[in-house]
Structures are given as structure tokens and as C-alpha cells.
Amino acid sequence: MTHNMTTAHKKPPQWLALHFPHLALDLYSRAHQQQSGQDTALAVSDKLNGRVCVVDYNRAAHDAGIRLGMPVGAALSVHDLLQITARDQQAEAECLQRLAGWCYQFSSQVCVAAERGGLLLEVGASENLFGDAITMAECICGGLEELGYRPRAGLAPTPEAAHLAARHGLQLHSHKDIQARIGALKIDQLYLRPAQIQTLKKTGFRTAAEVFRLPRKALARRLGPAVGDYLDRLLGHRPDPLPSFRPADSFSSGMDIPETGNTQGLIFPLKRLVQELCGVLRARDRGIQMFSVYLQLDRSAETIDITLQQASRSETHLMMLLRERLERLQLTSPVSHIRLQAPRFLPCVVVQPGLLPEESKQPSEEADSLVIERLQARLGMDAVKGLSCHEDHRPEYSWSLRDLDQPPAHTELPRRPVWLFPQPQRCRIDKYRILAGPERIESGWWDGKDCRRDYFMVRDTDGSTLWAFHEYKPQPGWYLHGLFS
């Protein structure tokens, strides 16, 4: 799908470009929880002129003497504890797609510019929701930094100018700003092909402003129509239709992490993945009712499945459930990779908290769901069940376990205790005071488990209220069968 970017809104568009100059390093380092004075020296390698060299590094590596273009062997000889990873351009392209999904919560027009290593957002139409463009840019960059990325932002009235603004840290509010501030850039700072730049330099041009003044027909005769088309789109003289990003209804994101055999070491990378997921859910106005965490161990894998009672997109809620599950997880070997997947997005009702404390209290249904989810996370899905009633007067056959997603069945019965003992316990009735009864139960002749009992509500010397019965068949005597709350 394409949009004509010059007519998308009645008011002049304002484009925010996000440039990620350290994306390869961010992908590698975002799982590391940096602490002052304890940073790990990290670097990224790639082929330069046929040799594998360092193309990016962090501050700790710089302090150790690592420099751009240094061969990998030389870098390791300078700092033998340097951790190096090879650049993965496919992973970078996939990352930009995920970040576009996260940014979709701020604008309905998001474009992925993979060849420029960045994103484009039309933010003029979102100012009523998020504030002016500068405030919005600060908010978006702050959120991306929490996810572990280091973007550079630039604002301009045209997409091409916004790319240059992000690359050079500019804020252009009008077409006059483009003429003046972009015009001051050198020719080789524009997004032109190397051959085109060389031709312009040989002709005597040095700055973008000099090229702006050149007649388009003369420019086309020398370099073809492509350069003139780029300049017209840069200056806003020609529409710039771009493909719009459309987010998916599922989520999958992972990262390599420093090997850890302690589940507490998984909290930091998991929090960043959950933050990314919740941003995508807000963008889609959706929630999730199930998600999975995949842990890659040395020779095996571990899967953590989390199921919610109702759709949610609360980061606090999801992290609470993950912490409960991690507390009882025993790792057999260190974890080297972690991935978070939510296969299906669902409609989600978000209740805004009230201004008064009484209005902010959780409804009983929501509180019950939270308790159930915490129990499932701590004990396991199979350890938490619901109850379903059956039309049978015999207490031990009047109920059964059910899965929580199955609808319960109810029957009208006289007052029954909250807890039934696994097996009736023989007793002496003279040790108890009878409060109410008898209630005659005589049933089961059709299935071979017939009984004839008189039930009483009794109280012991400690003040506890119990359920006792006198059985006539099949085993005569007095028994305790339950305990009232």
C-alpha cells in the first residue's frame, strides 16, 4: 500500500526520521546490563576491502584501545577479553520491522527505510495526542533507549530531508530551513550515489546549496533524471510516495544473552522483550492471553508457557507472572539465547484507573483472575483447576475437577462445607455437640455404590464446625466428612 505523503493530511506533514547508526552493536549489547565501571568490551566485525575488521564498538572497547577499521586479529591482541560478533544484516532488517511495529503506537504512517538504516514517522497528525513534534521525538527516543537502542532523531517537512536531519542532528520546521541548513551540507553528505558525487565534485560543486541552484535540465543532461528527482523530493517540490508499514497480529523477538545459569539473570533481557511486546500491543490496541518464552541451553531447550484468564497488555502484569515462573525453574545448563513469542493478538479492554482511591480498586473478577494466574505461574497449569457440580446427593460424587476455560455447572443443594476430607474419618459422636440435622441421604442403588446416611452439623471442643454423618450401610458407624469455613 502506498500513500501520497504530501496530501495525507490537511495540515503540512511533519516527518520524524529515526537513524540507528549503532544498530548492529545494539542488537548484540542490549542483553547486557551495563554497570558503571564493569562494562564488557564489545565490538562488531564485518568485511572491509576483503578483510574482517571492527566496524563498531562500545565505550569499554574504545577505552581499551579498539578503533574502527582495526583487523579482528589486531583488536584481540590489543584486548584479549574483547567480545566480537559478526554483523548480521538480516537480523538488522528484521529488527527494523519490529521497531516499526513498536513505533506504530505513535503514528499511523510508519515507513521502514532499510537502505538508510532507519524509520520514518509522520507525526504532525499525532500532535494532539502526544504533544508537539519535538516532545514526541524525545518520548519515542526515550522509549527506544529503554529497549536497548540508541537512535538519532531528525524532523523535517519532507521524508528525504528528515533522513538527513536525523543523520546530522537537525530539526527543520519549514522548507526555508531545508534550503538553508541542508544547503550548508557538503555534497558527499547527501544520499547520492558515489559516482554522482564524484561527477558533481569534478564539475566544481562543493555544497548542497550550489547544486540546489543548478537548473534541473542542465543537471539532467549531466547526471540523468535521478539526481534532479532526489533533489525535488528533498526540497518538497515533488510528492514522495512511500510504502506504509502494517504491523502483524503476532509477535516474536529474541536476543543472544551472556551465558547465565541463574534465572535471575534472565529478568533484565526478558523485561526488554516484554516492553517491546507491550509497545506493539498498544500500537495495535490489542492484548494477549497466551505467550511463550523459549530458552536455548547448551544442549537442550526450555519452554515457559504463560496463560492469562483475560487479555492484557500490562508490562507489570506479564513480568509478575514471568517472575513467579522463573522462581521455580531449575536450569540444567547455562542459557545463551532467549525468545519471546505471542502467537495471537486479541481485543483488550483497558480500564483507566479512577482519580479517587475507592475508584481505583480492582473489581473482584479481575482480582480473582490475578490470583489464579499467579497460582498457575507458580504451581503450573495442571495444578490449578476449577470445580463443576453434578446432580448427585452423595457428597463425594457431587463434584468433579474442570479446566478453568470450561464453563462450570451448578446445582441447588443444601448447605455444604467448603472442605471435604479425602476419606471420611471415623469418630465418636459423644465428643461433639450437634448443632443441626439430621439430613437423610439415601442414594446410589443403581450404580452399586449405594449408601444410607444421616448428616449433622457438629462442633468440637476447639470451636470448629464440622460435618458428620451416621452411616447405616454399607459400613455402620459415625464419621467426619467435612469442615465448614
C-alpha positions in Angstrom: 0.0 0.0 0.0 1.3 3.5 -0.8 0.3 6.9 0.4 0.9 10.3 -1.2 2.8 11.9 1.6 2.1 15.4 0.5 -1.7 15.1 0.7 -2.1 12.7 3.6 -3.2 15.5 6.0 -4.8 18.9 5.7 -2.1 20.4 7.7 1.5 20.3 6.4 3.1 16.9 7.3 5.9 16.8 9.8 8.3 13.8 9.4 10.3 12.3 12.2 13.2 10.2 11.0 15.0 7.7 13.3 18.5 6.7 12.4 20.2 3.8 14.1 24.0 4.2 13.5 24.8 1.5 16.0 22.1 -1.0 15.3 24.4 -4.0 14.9 26.1 -3.3 18.2 22.7 -2.5 19.9 21.4 -5.9 18.8 24.5 -7.5 20.4 24.7 -5.5 23.6 21.1 -4.8 24.6 21.0 -8.0 26.6 24.0 -6.9 28.7 23.1 -5.0 31.9 25.8 -2.4 31.9 27.1 -1.2 35.3 29.4 1.7 35.9 33.0 0.6 35.9 32.1 -3.0 34.9 31.2 -2.7 31.2 32.2 -5.6 29.0 34.2 -4.6 25.9 32.1 -5.4 22.9 32.7 -5.0 19.1 31.1 -5.8 15.8 33.1 -7.1 12.8 32.4 -7.0 9.1 34.3 -7.3 5.8 36.0 -4.2 4.7 38.0 -4.4 1.4 38.2 -8.2 1.8 39.4 -8.2 5.4 37.3 -8.8 8.5 37.6 -5.6 10.6 36.0 -3.9 13.5 33.1 -1.7 12.3 31.6 -0.7 15.7 32.4 -0.9 19.4 31.2 0.3 22.8 32.9 2.7 25.2 34.7 -0.1 27.1 36.3 -1.3 23.9 37.3 2.2 22.9 38.9 2.8 26.3 40.9 -0.5 25.8 42.3 0.9 22.5 40.0 -0.6 19.9 39.5 1.6 16.8 37.3 1.4 13.6 38.8 -0.5 10.7 41.1 -2.5 13.0 41.5 -6.1 11.9 39.9 -8.6 14.2 43.3 -10.3 15.0 44.9 -7.0 15.9 41.9 -6.0 18.1 42.2 -9.2 20.0 45.9 -8.7 20.5 45.1 -5.3 22.0 42.4 -6.6 24.3 42.3 -10.4 24.7 38.9 -10.2 26.6 37.2 -8.3 23.8 33.9 -10.0 22.7 33.3 -9.8 19.0 30.3 -10.7 17.0 29.9 -10.7 13.2 27.4 -8.2 11.7 24.1 -9.8 10.6 22.3 -7.6 8.1 19.3 -9.9 8.0 18.9 -9.6 11.8 19.1 -5.8 11.4 16.4 -5.7 8.8 14.1 -7.9 11.0 14.8 -5.6 13.9 13.7 -2.5 12.0 10.4 -4.3 11.2 9.9 -5.0 14.9 10.7 -1.4 15.9 8.3 -0.1 13.2 5.6 -2.1 15.0 6.6 -0.5 18.3 6.6 3.0 16.8 3.1 2.4 15.3 1.6 3.4 18.6 2.7 7.0 17.9 1.7 7.3 14.2 -0.5 5.5 11.7 2.1 6.3 9.0 5.3 4.4 9.6 7.8 3.6 6.9 10.8 1.3 7.1 13.9 2.6 5.3 16.1 -0.4 5.5 18.6 1.0 3.0 19.0 4.1 5.2 19.1 2.0 8.4 16.2 3.8 9.9 12.5 4.6 10.2 10.1 7.4 9.2 7.0 8.5 11.1 4.6 11.2 10.1 4.0 12.9 13.5 2.1 16.1 12.5 -1.2 14.3 12.8 -0.4 12.9 16.2 0.4 16.2 18.0 -3.0 16.5 19.6 -2.3 13.1 21.4 1.4 13.3 22.2 2.3 16.9 22.1 4.5 18.8 19.6 6.9 17.1 17.3 10.0 17.8 19.5 8.2 16.4 22.6 7.1 13.3 20.6 10.6 12.7 19.3 12.0 12.9 22.8 9.4 10.4 24.1 10.0 7.9 21.2 13.7 8.1 21.6 13.4 7.6 25.3 11.3 4.5 24.8 13.7 3.1 22.3 16.6 3.6 24.6 14.7 1.6 27.3 14.6 -1.2 24.8 18.4 -1.0 24.4 18.7 1.0 21.1 20.4 4.3 20.5 18.5 6.2 17.8 19.2 9.7 16.4 16.2 11.7 15.5 15.6 14.4 13.0 12.5 16.5 12.0 11.7 18.0 8.6 8.7 18.7 6.3 9.8 16.1 3.7 10.9 12.5 4.2 14.3 12.9 2.4 15.1 16.0 4.5 14.1 14.1 7.7 16.6 11.4 6.9 19.4 14.0 6.5 18.2 15.8 9.7 18.4 12.5 11.7 21.9 11.8 10.3 23.2 15.2 11.2 21.1 16.0 14.3 18.9 18.7 12.8 15.4 20.0 13.4 13.9 21.6 10.2 10.5 23.2 10.7 10.0 24.7 7.2 11.1 24.4 3.6 13.2 27.5 4.2 15.1 25.6 6.9 15.8 22.8 4.3 17.2 25.3 1.8 19.4 26.9 4.5 20.6 24.1 6.7 20.6 21.2 4.3 22.2 23.6 1.7 25.1 24.0 4.1 26.0 20.3 3.9 28.7 19.0 1.7 27.7 17.1 -1.4 29.1 13.8 -0.1 26.7 14.1 2.9 23.6 13.8 0.7 22.1 10.4 -0.2 23.6 10.3 -3.7 25.5 7.5 -5.4 29.3 7.7 -5.2 29.6 8.1 -9.0 27.1 11.0 -8.9 29.0 12.7 -6.1 32.3 12.4 -7.9 30.9 13.9 -11.1 29.5 16.9 -9.2 32.8 17.4 -7.4 34.7 17.3 -10.7 32.3 19.9 -12.1 33.2 22.2 -9.2 30.3 21.8 -6.8 31.1 21.5 -3.1 27.9 22.2 -1.1 24.3 21.1 -1.5 23.2 24.8 -1.9 25.3 25.1 -5.1 23.5 22.0 -6.5 20.1 23.4 -5.5 20.7 26.4 -7.7 21.6 24.4 -10.7 18.8 24.3 -13.4 17.2 20.9 -13.4 17.5 20.5 -17.2 21.2 21.1 -17.0 21.5 18.7 -14.1 19.6 16.0 -16.0 21.9 16.4 -19.1 25.0 15.8 -16.9 23.7 13.2 -14.5 20.4 11.9 -15.7 17.0 12.5 -14.1 17.6 10.6 -10.9 19.6 13.4 -9.2 17.0 16.0 -10.0 14.2 13.8 -8.8 16.0 13.3 -5.5 16.6 17.0 -5.0 12.9 17.8 -5.8 11.7 15.3 -3.2 14.3 16.6 -0.7 13.1 20.2 -1.2 9.3 19.3 -1.3 8.9 20.3 -5.0 7.6 16.8 -5.8 5.4 14.2 -4.0 7.3 11.4 -2.3 5.1 8.3 -2.2 6.5 5.7 0.2 5.2 2.2 1.3 3.5 2.3 4.6 4.3 -0.3 7.3 1.4 -2.6 8.5 2.1 -4.5 11.8 1.3 -8.1 12.1 -1.1 -9.7 14.6 1.6 -11.7 16.3 5.0 -11.1 18.0 8.3 -12.8 18.0 11.6 -11.3 19.3 14.7 -12.8 20.7 18.3 -12.0 21.7 21.6 -13.7 22.5 22.5 -13.2 26.1 25.6 -13.6 28.2 25.5 -17.2 29.3 23.9 -17.5 32.7 22.8 -20.4 34.8 20.8 -18.3 37.2 17.2 -17.5 36.4 17.6 -14.0 37.9 20.0 -13.2 35.1 17.1 -13.7 32.7 15.0 -10.9 34.2 16.8 -8.0 32.5 16.6 -9.3 28.9 13.1 -10.5 29.5 11.9 -7.1 30.7 13.2 -5.5 27.5 11.4 -8.1 25.4 8.2 -7.6 27.3 8.5 -3.8 27.0 8.8 -4.2 23.2 5.8 -6.6 23.1 3.6 -4.2 25.2 4.5 -1.3 22.9 3.4 -3.3 19.9 0.2 -4.3 21.7 -0.6 -0.6 22.4 0.0 0.2 18.8 -2.5 -2.4 17.7 -4.9 -1.7 20.6 -4.8 -5.4 21.4 -3.8 -7.7 24.2 -2.6 -11.3 24.6 -4.0 -14.2 26.6 -1.1 -16.6 26.0 2.7 -16.2 25.3 5.8 -18.3 25.5 9.4 -17.8 26.4 12.0 -20.1 24.7 15.3 -20.6 26.5 18.2 -22.1 24.5 20.5 -24.0 26.7 23.8 -25.7 25.8 22.3 -29.0 24.6 18.6 -28.6 25.1 15.8 -26.0 25.2 13.3 -25.0 27.9 9.9 -23.5 27.2 7.8 -21.4 29.6 4.1 -21.1 28.6 2.1 -18.4 30.3 -1.7 -18.4 30.0 -3.9 -15.4 31.3 -7.5 -15.5 32.3 -8.2 -12.4 30.2 -6.4 -10.5 27.6 -3.9 -8.0 28.9 -1.1 -5.7 27.7 0.2 -4.6 31.1 4.0 -4.9 31.4 3.8 -5.1 35.2 1.3 -7.9 35.0 3.3 -10.0 32.4 6.6 -9.6 34.3 4.9 -10.6 37.6 3.8 -13.9 36.0 7.2 -14.5 34.5 9.0 -13.8 37.8 6.7 -16.4 39.5 7.5 -19.0 36.9 11.3 -18.3 37.0 11.4 -18.7 40.7 10.6 -22.4 40.4 12.5 -23.1 37.2 15.7 -25.2 37.6 18.2 -24.7 34.7 20.2 -27.8 33.8 22.8 -25.7 31.9 23.5 -22.0 31.1 21.1 -20.1 28.8 22.6 -18.4 25.7 19.5 -17.3 23.8 16.1 -16.1 24.8 13.0 -15.6 22.7 9.5 -14.2 23.5 6.6 -15.2 21.3 2.9 -14.2 21.4 1.2 -16.0 18.5 -2.1 -14.2 18.6 -3.4 -10.8 19.5 -6.9 -10.4 20.9 -9.2 -7.5 21.6 -8.4 -6.0 25.0 -10.4 -3.8 27.3 -8.2 -1.4 29.3 -9.9 0.2 32.3 -8.5 3.6 33.2 -7.8 4.0 37.0 -10.1 6.4 38.8 -9.0 9.6 40.4 -10.2 8.6 43.9 -8.7 5.6 45.8 -12.1 3.9 46.0 -12.5 4.1 42.3 -9.0 2.6 41.7 -9.7 -0.7 43.5 -9.7 -3.8 41.3 -13.1 -5.4 40.5 -13.5 -8.8 42.3 -13.4 -10.6 38.9 -10.1 -9.0 37.9 -8.6 -9.7 41.4 -9.7 -13.4 41.2 -8.1 -13.7 37.7 -4.9 -12.3 39.0 -4.8 -14.8 41.9 -5.5 -17.7 39.5 -2.8 -16.5 37.1 -0.2 -16.2 39.9 -1.0 -19.7 41.2 -0.7 -21.1 37.6 2.6 -19.4 37.1 4.0 -20.7 40.4 2.5 -24.2 40.5 1.9 -25.0 36.9 -1.2 -25.1 34.6 -2.3 -28.6 35.7 -2.1 -27.7 39.4 -4.9 -25.2 39.3 -8.4 -26.4 38.5 -12.0 -25.3 38.8 -15.0 -27.2 40.3 -18.0 -28.4 38.5 -21.1 -29.7 40.3 -23.2 -32.7 39.4 -26.8 -33.7 40.4 -25.9 -36.3 42.9 -26.9 -36.2 46.6 -23.8 -38.2 47.7 -21.2 -35.5 48.5 -18.2 -37.4 47.2 -19.9 -37.8 43.7 -21.5 -34.4 43.5 -18.4 -32.6 42.1 -15.5 -33.0 39.7 -12.5 -31.1 38.6 -12.6 -29.0 35.4 -10.2 -26.9 33.4 -10.6 -23.2 34.0 -11.5 -22.5 30.4 -14.5 -24.9 30.7 -17.8 -23.4 31.9 -18.8 -24.5 35.4 -22.0 -26.4 36.2 -24.1 -25.6 39.3 -26.8 -27.4 41.2 -29.0 -26.3 44.1 -28.0 -28.3 47.2 -28.5 -27.7 51.0 -25.7 -26.1 52.8 -22.4 -27.9 52.3 -19.0 -27.4 53.9 -16.2 -25.7 52.0 -13.7 -28.6 52.6 -14.5 -32.3 52.2 -12.0 -34.8 53.7 -10.3 -37.1 51.1 -11.9 -40.0 53.0 -14.5 -40.0 55.8 -12.8 -40.3 59.2 -14.3 -42.5 61.9 -15.2 -40.6 65.2 -17.1 -40.8 68.4 -20.2 -38.6 68.3 -20.2 -38.1 72.1 -17.1 -35.8 71.7 -19.1 -33.3 69.6 -22.1 -31.0 70.1 -24.8 -31.4 67.5 -25.9 -28.1 66.0 -28.3 -29.1 63.2 -29.6 -32.2 61.5 -30.3 -34.8 60.5 -30.3 -34.6 56.7 -31.0 -38.0 55.3 -29.1 -39.1 52.2 -30.1 -42.5 50.7 -28.9 -42.9 47.2 -26.8 -44.8 44.7 -28.6 -48.1 44.5 -28.4 -48.0 40.6 -24.6 -47.9 40.4 -23.6 -50.3 43.2 -22.3 -47.6 45.5 -25.5 -47.1 47.5 -25.4 -45.5 50.9 -27.8 -44.5 53.7 -26.6 -41.7 56.0 -27.9 -39.1 58.4 -25.8 -35.9 58.2 -25.3 -33.4 61.1 -23.6 -30.1 61.7 -21.4 -30.5 64.8 -18.9 -28.5 66.8 -15.8 -29.8 68.5 -14.2 -28.6 71.8 -11.9 -26.2 69.9 -14.9 -24.4 68.3 -14.5 -25.8 64.8 -17.7 -26.5 62.9 -17.7 -29.9 61.1 -19.9 -32.1 59.0 -20.6 -35.6 60.5 -22.8 -38.4 59.5 -24.2 -41.6 60.9 -23.9 -44.4 58.3 -26.3 -47.4 58.3 -24.9 -49.0 55.2 -22.5 -50.2 53.9 -20.3 -49.7 57.0 -22.3 -48.6 60.0 -20.8 -46.0 62.4 -20.1 -42.3 62.9 -17.8 -40.4 60.5 -16.5 -36.9 60.0 -16.8 -35.8 56.3 -16.0 -32.1 56.1 -15.1 -28.8 57.6 -17.0 -25.6 57.4 -15.0 -22.3 57.0 
